[in-house]
Amino acid sequence: MKLYRLIFKRKRVFSQSDEAGFAGKTNWNTLDTAGFTRGTGSPPLDTLNSGNINGKNWIPAECDVSIRPGWFYHKAEDSKVKTPEQLFDLYLKSVGRGANLLLNVPPDGRGLITEYDSSALVGLKKLKEEAFKKNISKESYEYHVANKENRADPKWKLNDGNLKTFVSGVFMGIEFEKPQLINCIVLRENIIEGQNCKGFQLTLTNDKGQEIKTIKGTTIGNKLIITFSKINISNIALSITGQKSTTLISEIESYLIDEKLIEK
C-alpha cells in the first residue's frame, strides 16, 4: 500500500488546494523514493513534477484531474464540466509530456455517468481522432547521418508507425519532397532500454534550406507533443544535445491540427 500511494502521488501537479493535471515540461520516468513516506512525507512537488534524472525507481508520471470542479458529483456543476477543448489541452500537457492522464469522471446519484460528462468525453475522442488522423511524416523520407548531402539510404524507421523500430545517434530527421503545412510534431523515444534524452533541438527549414523555426527541449520519453502556429516546412531535423546514454528515437510524427487546439 505504501508503494502504491507513492506511485499514485507521483508527479501530481497541483496548487495547495487542487490538482491541475499538468506534467512538467521536463519529465523523467524515474524517481527516488528512499526516505519518503505516503502523504505529507512524499517528495517535494517540484520533484514529483519532473522526476529524478538518475532516480532508482521506474515510476511514470500520473496527472490526476477531475472533469468537474470537484471530485464528486454535484448537480450544480453540470454546467461546469470541462469542454472537449479544455480536455484536449489537458491531454497535451499530460500525455503530451510523457505522463499518464488520470481523468476523474464521477457517477451521479444513479451510479451513472451524466450526459454532460459523456458528451465532453465523446467530444474529446473526436478531437483527438481528427487531430492525429493524418501523420504527414509518412509522406517524407528520413536521414540519420551528420552530413545530409551524404545521407545513408532511408531505413524508414522514423516514420513507419512502428514503435519497436528506432534510430540511434545525435542527428536525424525527415525531409518532404514538397513543402508541408504543419503545426504539431510528436516525438517518440524508445524507452525499452530506459529514458535517455535530456536535451534536444528541432530545426524546421523550408525548401531553400532556410531556418524557419527552432524548438529546444529537455526530455522526450514515451511521447512528446509539441504544438505551434502553422508553418510551411520541408525539413524537420532533430539533434540530441544531451543524453544519459544512447537515445533511441522511434518516430518523428507531424500533423496539421485545428489551430484552436494549440497548447495554451
C-alpha positions in Angstrom: 0.0 0.0 0.0 2.8 2.4 0.8 4.4 1.9 -2.6 1.0 2.3 -4.3 0.5 5.6 -2.6 3.9 6.8 -3.7 3.1 5.8 -7.2 -0.3 7.4 -7.0 1.1 10.7 -5.9 3.9 10.6 -8.4 4.2 14.0 -10.1 0.7 15.2 -9.3 1.0 18.8 -10.3 -1.3 20.9 -8.2 -1.6 24.1 -6.2 -2.0 23.9 -2.5 -5.8 23.3 -2.9 -6.5 21.4 -6.1 -5.0 19.2 -8.8 -4.4 20.8 -12.3 -3.5 17.7 -14.3 -0.3 19.0 -15.9 3.1 17.2 -16.1 6.4 19.1 -16.0 8.0 20.1 -19.3 11.0 18.1 -18.0 9.5 14.8 -17.1 11.7 11.8 -16.0 10.0 8.4 -15.5 12.5 7.7 -12.8 12.1 8.7 -9.1 13.9 8.2 -5.8 11.6 7.1 -3.1 14.1 6.1 -0.3 13.4 8.1 2.9 9.9 9.2 1.8 6.5 8.1 3.1 3.0 8.5 1.8 1.0 11.7 2.2 2.9 14.6 3.7 6.1 12.6 3.7 6.2 12.3 -0.1 8.8 14.0 -2.3 8.6 17.8 -2.9 6.1 19.0 -5.5 8.8 20.1 -7.9 10.4 16.6 -7.7 7.0 14.9 -8.3 6.5 17.3 -11.2 9.8 16.5 -13.0 11.1 13.2 -11.5 14.7 12.4 -10.8 17.1 12.2 -13.8 19.0 9.4 -12.1 16.2 8.0 -10.0 16.4 4.3 -9.0 12.7 3.5 -9.4 10.8 3.4 -12.6 7.6 5.3 -11.7 6.0 7.1 -14.7 4.2 10.3 -14.1 0.5 10.4 -13.3 -1.6 13.6 -13.7 -4.9 13.4 -12.0 -7.6 15.9 -12.6 -11.4 16.0 -12.5 -13.7 16.6 -15.4 -15.7 18.8 -13.0 -14.6 21.4 -10.5 -14.9 18.8 -7.7 -14.2 15.1 -7.4 -17.7 14.0 -6.6 -21.0 14.6 -8.5 -23.0 17.7 -7.7 -25.9 18.7 -9.9 -24.9 22.4 -9.6 -21.7 21.6 -11.5 -23.5 20.1 -14.6 -22.8 23.3 -16.4 -19.2 23.4 -15.3 -18.0 20.2 -16.9 -14.8 20.8 -18.8 -15.3 21.2 -22.6 -13.7 18.9 -25.2 -11.3 21.6 -26.0 -10.2 22.0 -22.3 -9.8 18.3 -22.1 -7.6 18.3 -25.2 -5.4 21.0 -23.6 -5.1 18.7 -20.6 -4.2 15.8 -22.9 -1.4 17.9 -24.4 0.0 18.8 -21.0 -0.1 15.3 -19.6 0.1 12.6 -22.2 1.8 15.1 -24.5 4.6 15.4 -21.9 5.1 11.7 -21.4 2.7 11.2 -18.5 -0.4 9.2 -17.8 -3.7 11.2 -17.5 -6.0 10.1 -14.7 -9.3 11.8 -15.5 -11.9 11.6 -12.8 -15.4 11.2 -14.1 -17.8 10.9 -11.1 -21.1 9.0 -11.3 -24.3 10.7 -10.3 -26.8 9.6 -7.7 -28.0 6.8 -10.0 -24.5 5.4 -10.3 -24.4 6.6 -14.0 -22.2 9.0 -15.9 -24.3 12.0 -16.9 -25.0 13.2 -20.4 -22.8 16.3 -19.7 -19.7 14.3 -18.8 -20.2 11.7 -21.5 -20.7 14.3 -24.2 -17.5 16.0 -23.2 -15.6 12.7 -23.4 -17.1 11.8 -26.8 -16.1 15.3 -27.9 -12.5 14.8 -26.7 -12.3 11.5 -28.6 -13.5 13.2 -31.8 -10.9 16.0 -31.4 -8.1 13.5 -30.9 -9.1 11.3 -33.8 -9.4 14.3 -36.1 -6.1 16.0 -34.9 -4.0 12.9 -35.2 -5.7 11.2 -38.2 -3.1 12.0 -40.8 0.6 11.7 -39.9 2.2 13.9 -42.6 5.6 12.4 -41.8 4.6 9.3 -43.6 4.9 11.3 -46.9 8.6 12.0 -46.1 11.9 10.2 -46.2 14.3 10.1 -43.3 18.0 10.6 -42.8 20.3 10.0 -39.9 23.8 10.9 -40.7 25.8 14.0 -39.8 26.1 15.2 -43.4 22.8 15.4 -45.2 24.5 15.6 -48.6 25.9 12.1 -47.9 22.8 10.7 -46.2 22.5 6.9 -45.8 19.8 5.0 -47.6 16.5 5.6 -45.9 15.7 2.9 -43.3 12.0 4.1 -42.9 12.1 3.8 -39.1 11.3 7.3 -38.1 8.0 7.4 -40.0 6.9 3.8 -40.2 4.4 4.0 -37.3 6.2 1.1 -35.5 7.3 2.0 -32.0 9.6 -1.1 -31.9 11.9 0.3 -34.7 14.2 3.1 -33.9 17.2 5.2 -34.9 20.1 5.9 -32.6 22.6 8.8 -32.8 22.7 12.5 -32.2 21.4 13.8 -35.5 18.5 12.6 -37.6 15.5 14.0 -39.4 12.8 13.7 -42.1 12.5 15.6 -45.4 9.5 16.2 -47.6 9.6 16.2 -51.4 7.2 19.2 -51.3 6.6 21.8 -48.5 4.1 20.7 -45.9 1.9 22.9 -43.7 2.2 21.7 -40.1 1.7 22.9 -36.5 2.3 19.8 -34.4 5.3 17.5 -34.0 5.2 14.3 -32.0 8.5 12.7 -30.8 8.6 9.2 -29.6 11.6 7.8 -27.7 12.0 4.0 -27.5 12.3 3.6 -23.7 12.8 -0.2 -23.6 16.4 0.5 -22.6 15.5 3.4 -20.4 14.7 7.1 -20.9 17.9 8.8 -22.0 17.3 12.1 -23.8 18.0 15.1 -21.6 18.3 17.7 -24.3 17.2 18.2 -27.9 16.7 20.7 -30.6 14.3 20.7 -33.5 15.2 22.8 -36.6 12.5 23.4 -39.1 13.6 24.6 -42.6 12.0 25.5 -45.9 12.7 24.1 -49.3 15.6 26.5 -49.7 17.3 25.2 -46.6 16.4 28.4 -44.6 15.7 28.0 -41.0 12.0 28.8 -40.2 11.8 27.7 -36.6 13.9 26.2 -33.8 12.5 24.4 -30.8 14.5 23.4 -27.8 13.5 21.0 -25.1 14.8 18.6 -22.5 13.1 15.2 -22.0 11.2 13.2 -24.7 10.1 10.0 -23.1 7.4 7.8 -24.5 5.6 10.7 -26.2 6.2 14.4 -26.5 3.7 16.5 -28.3 4.8 20.0 -29.5 2.4 22.5 -31.0 3.0 25.9 -32.6 1.4 28.2 -35.1 1.2 26.6 -38.5 4.1 27.0 -40.9 5.2 25.6 -44.3 8.3 23.4 -43.9 10.3 21.0 -46.0 12.6 19.5 -43.3 12.5 18.5 -39.7 16.0 18.0 -38.1 16.3 16.5 -34.7 19.6 17.0 -32.8 20.1 15.3 -29.4 22.1 17.8 -27.4 22.3 15.9 -24.1 21.8 12.3 -23.1 22.4 9.9 -20.2 23.1 7.0 -22.6 22.3 6.4 -26.3 19.0 7.9 -27.2 16.7 5.7 -29.3 14.1 7.6 -31.4 11.2 5.6 -32.7 9.1 8.3 -34.5 9.1 11.9 -35.7 5.4 12.5 -36.5 3.9 15.7 -37.9 0.4 16.9 -38.1 -1.8 19.9 -39.0 -4.3 20.2 -36.2 -7.0 22.8 -35.6 -5.3 26.0 -34.7 -7.7 26.4 -31.7 -6.2 23.3 -30.2 -2.6 24.5 -30.0 -1.3 24.3 -26.4 -2.4 27.4 -24.4 
